């Protein structure tokens, strides 16, 4: 099924009913993990600095989930302590006319991270095997063929030094309902609501089924999927932070090689300093 962080076992049947969206692993509240969270944020920043200076590898975090699962929020919370010069965030909206004139992976490839960088995708190329399938824009056969293309694409990224980490933010239908009501009742949150969200909610069962297909068919050891219970925002953020730190730890990042030739520049600098 999965490990303690929700990482799926490749090749295993996936049923989202096996995960409780409210699960917090017996942690009572965010205060209980506040110190650890702060330490994880500091460690994540340290590892990002190594990644940025090493310039040999990159990381792509893909965030998927139902509407109201908190993709924007988790990216803001987890990546807030990093050096923004080394982080890019890209949200995938409805494809433009130009994007539609290319293959479905074209728009994603151009925004994958270069070596030294971390990228976060708010939704992703996986939309082309989810929403398109739900609304009958592609057949089941074509969707599964596209999932194979995605696996080849991710393997290309891996071969190029880009670690791919995919995170499904798992919420309950009731949680989504409360969030939608909240966005309507509170005027300062109205901007968050797209009326189409109410229509997409009607396809909850289909989205669940197709997400299960995606998770099962595209999870690999090198490009894993994680299912993160997300009804409790603080637990969601904490778990994703742990996944991020573990990912970079496993990349065995190193400090850049020293450059002895720079020492020849010191005499001139010493001379200028000593004049003062």
Secondary structure as GFF3:
##gff-version 3
##sequence-region A 1 276
A	DSSP	three_ten_helix	16	18	.	.	.	ID=ss1
A	DSSP	three_ten_helix	30	33	.	.	.	ID=ss2
A	DSSP	alpha_helix	34	54	.	.	.	ID=ss3
A	DSSP	beta_strand	58	65	.	.	.	ID=ss4
A	DSSP	alpha_helix	71	79	.	.	.	ID=ss5
A	DSSP	three_ten_helix	84	86	.	.	.	ID=ss6
A	DSSP	beta_strand	87	91	.	.	.	ID=ss7
A	DSSP	alpha_helix	97	100	.	.	.	ID=ss8
A	DSSP	alpha_helix	106	109	.	.	.	ID=ss9
A	DSSP	beta_strand	118	122	.	.	.	ID=ss10
A	DSSP	three_ten_helix	125	129	.	.	.	ID=ss11
A	DSSP	alpha_helix	131	134	.	.	.	ID=ss12
A	DSSP	alpha_helix	140	159	.	.	.	ID=ss13
A	DSSP	beta_strand	162	170	.	.	.	ID=ss14
A	DSSP	alpha_helix	173	185	.	.	.	ID=ss15
A	DSSP	three_ten_helix	187	192	.	.	.	ID=ss16
A	DSSP	alpha_helix	196	201	.	.	.	ID=ss17
A	DSSP	alpha_helix	204	218	.	.	.	ID=ss18
A	DSSP	beta_strand	225	229	.	.	.	ID=ss19
A	DSSP	alpha_helix	233	250	.	.	.	ID=ss20
A	DSSP	three_ten_helix	260	265	.	.	.	ID=ss21
A	DSSP	alpha_helix	266	274	.	.	.	ID=ss22
###
